[in-house]
Amino acid sequence: MNPATSSTSPLFAVVEETFARMKWAGRRVPGREVQEADFDAHHTRLRVHVQAFAEVNAICVGTTLGHRIPDSRTGLVSEMLMRTNLELTIGAFELDYDAGQVLFRATNIFSSGAADPQIIASLVHSAIAECDRLTPFLTLLLRMNAGEMGRLNLKLFLQREDLLPPVPEASGATLP
């Protein structure tokens, strides 16, 4: 973690404080109010990107799944993401058609001077959990052959519980 400097907004200082309190090994992107960290989840490893937008007092947390989506699967993947987004409370999945990548993004706008480390940590946890949950579904979808895809009922496929990561036990941990 880099210490706050005179060019660091108070909002980004809370991001850095959150990373320190959570003991996340983050690194600041030079010249930007962005903190990045790598996390190991149940199904995948993710690089989470936390950006402060001081001018609107917002924090955006994003990550990119490691899959490359071929043009032949963009329609099916787009439908899968749309169906998944309908169930989300925080954040949304997106498909970057040009790069062939699936992204997850969640943003919170804070009241002036009221950035909350617990909300920032929750956004990071949500990004990790949602990407980890989607990873096996996306992996299987991309491995399907034409016959399997022709028989696929995407709505039922997304209801498979055997692909979900285990629910973590409640630790009762809170930020100090």
C-alpha positions in Angstrom: 0.0 0.0 0.0 1.2 3.5 -0.8 0.7 6.1 1.8 -1.6 8.9 1.0 0.1 11.8 -0.7 -1.0 15.4 -1.4 -2.4 14.3 -4.7 -4.5 11.6 -3.1 -8.2 12.5 -2.7 -9.8 11.8 0.7 -12.0 9.2 -1.0 -9.0 7.3 -2.3 -7.3 7.5 1.1 -10.3 5.5 2.4 -9.7 2.9 -0.3 -6.1 2.6 0.9 -7.2 2.5 4.5 -9.7 -0.3 3.6 -7.0 -2.4 2.0 -4.7 -1.9 5.0 -7.5 -2.9 7.5 -8.4 -5.9 5.4 -4.7 -6.9 5.1 -5.1 -7.1 1.3 -1.8 -6.9 -0.6 -2.8 -4.2 -2.9 -0.8 -1.9 -5.2 -1.5 1.5 -6.4 -1.6 2.1 -10.2 0.9 4.9 -10.8 -0.7 8.2 -11.6 -4.2 7.1 -10.9 -6.5 6.7 -7.9 -6.7 2.9 -8.5 -5.8 0.1 -6.1 -5.4 -3.4 -7.5 -5.1 -6.7 -5.7 -5.1 -10.4 -6.7 -7.4 -12.8 -4.9 -7.7 -16.5 -4.9 -11.3 -17.7 -4.9 -12.7 -21.2 -4.9 -12.9 -21.6 -8.7 -10.6 -18.9 -10.0 -7.9 -16.2 -9.3 -9.0 -12.6 -9.9 -7.4 -9.2 -10.2 -9.7 -6.7 -8.6 -9.5 -3.1 -9.6 -10.8 -0.4 -7.2 -11.0 3.1 -8.5 -12.0 6.3 -6.8 -13.8 9.0 -8.7 -13.4 11.9 -6.3 -15.3 14.3 -8.6 -18.5 12.3 -8.0 -17.5 10.7 -4.7 -17.8 7.2 -6.1 -15.9 4.0 -5.8 -16.0 1.5 -8.7 -14.8 -2.1 -8.2 -14.2 -4.2 -11.2 -12.6 -7.4 -12.4 -12.3 -9.4 -15.6 -12.8 -13.1 -15.8 -9.9 -15.0 -17.4 -12.0 -16.6 -20.2 -11.8 -15.5 -23.9 -15.2 -15.5 -25.5 -15.1 -16.5 -29.2 -17.4 -14.7 -31.5 -19.4 -17.9 -32.0 -20.4 -17.9 -28.3 -21.1 -14.2 -27.7 -24.8 -14.5 -28.1 -25.1 -17.4 -25.6 -22.7 -15.8 -23.2 -24.6 -12.5 -23.4 -27.8 -14.3 -22.6 -26.2 -16.1 -19.7 -24.9 -12.7 -18.3 -28.3 -11.1 -18.8 -30.0 -13.9 -16.9 -27.4 -13.8 -14.2 -27.7 -10.0 -13.8 -31.5 -10.3 -13.2 -30.6 -12.1 -10.0 -27.9 -9.7 -8.8 -28.5 -7.0 -6.2 -25.0 -5.5 -6.3 -23.1 -4.9 -9.6 -23.5 -6.4 -13.0 -21.7 -8.6 -15.5 -20.8 -7.1 -18.9 -19.3 -8.5 -22.1 -16.6 -6.6 -23.9 -17.4 -7.9 -27.4 -14.2 -6.4 -28.9 -11.8 -8.0 -26.3 -13.9 -11.1 -25.9 -13.9 -10.7 -22.1 -16.5 -10.9 -19.3 -16.3 -8.2 -16.7 -18.0 -7.6 -13.4 -18.5 -4.0 -12.1 -20.1 -2.6 -9.0 -20.2 1.1 -8.1 -21.2 3.0 -5.0 -21.7 6.8 -4.7 -21.1 8.1 -1.2 -22.5 11.1 0.4 -20.0 13.9 0.6 -17.3 13.0 3.1 -19.0 9.7 4.0 -17.0 7.0 2.4 -17.4 3.8 4.4 -14.6 1.2 4.5 -17.2 -1.6 5.1 -19.0 -0.7 2.0 -15.8 -0.7 0.0 -14.8 -4.1 1.4 -18.3 -5.4 0.6 -18.0 -4.3 -3.0 -14.7 -6.1 -3.3 -16.2 -9.2 -1.6 -19.2 -9.1 -3.9 -17.0 -8.8 -7.1 -15.0 -11.9 -6.0 -18.0 -13.9 -5.0 -20.0 -13.2 -8.1 -17.1 -14.0 -10.4 -16.3 -17.1 -8.5 -19.9 -18.2 -8.8 -20.1 -17.6 -12.6 -16.7 -19.1 -13.5 -17.7 -22.8 -13.7 -20.8 -22.0 -15.6 -18.9 -20.0 -18.2 -16.2 -22.7 -18.4 -18.7 -25.4 -19.1 -20.6 -23.3 -21.6 -17.4 -22.6 -23.5 -16.4 -26.3 -23.6 -19.8 -27.5 -25.0 -19.9 -28.9 -28.4 -22.5 -28.0 -31.0 -24.8 -30.9 -30.0 -24.7 -30.0 -26.3 -25.4 -26.3 -27.1 -28.4 -27.3 -29.2 -29.9 -29.1 -26.3 -29.0 -26.5 -23.7 -31.7 -24.9 -21.6 -29.8 -21.9 -20.3 -32.3 -21.1 -17.6 -32.1 -24.6 -16.1 -28.3 -24.8 -16.6 -27.9 -21.7 -14.4 -29.9 -23.3 -11.6 -27.3 -26.0 -11.2 -26.2 -25.9 -7.6 -23.4 -28.5 -8.0 -21.3 -25.8 -9.7 -21.6 -23.2 -6.9 -18.7 -22.6 -4.6 -19.3 -23.5 -0.9 -20.9 -20.9 1.2 -18.3 -19.5 3.6 -18.9 -19.9 7.3 -19.9 -16.7 9.0 -16.8 -15.5 10.9 -18.4 -12.4 12.5 -15.4 -10.4 11.4 -15.9 -6.7 10.9 -13.7 -3.9 10.1 -12.2 -2.2 13.2 
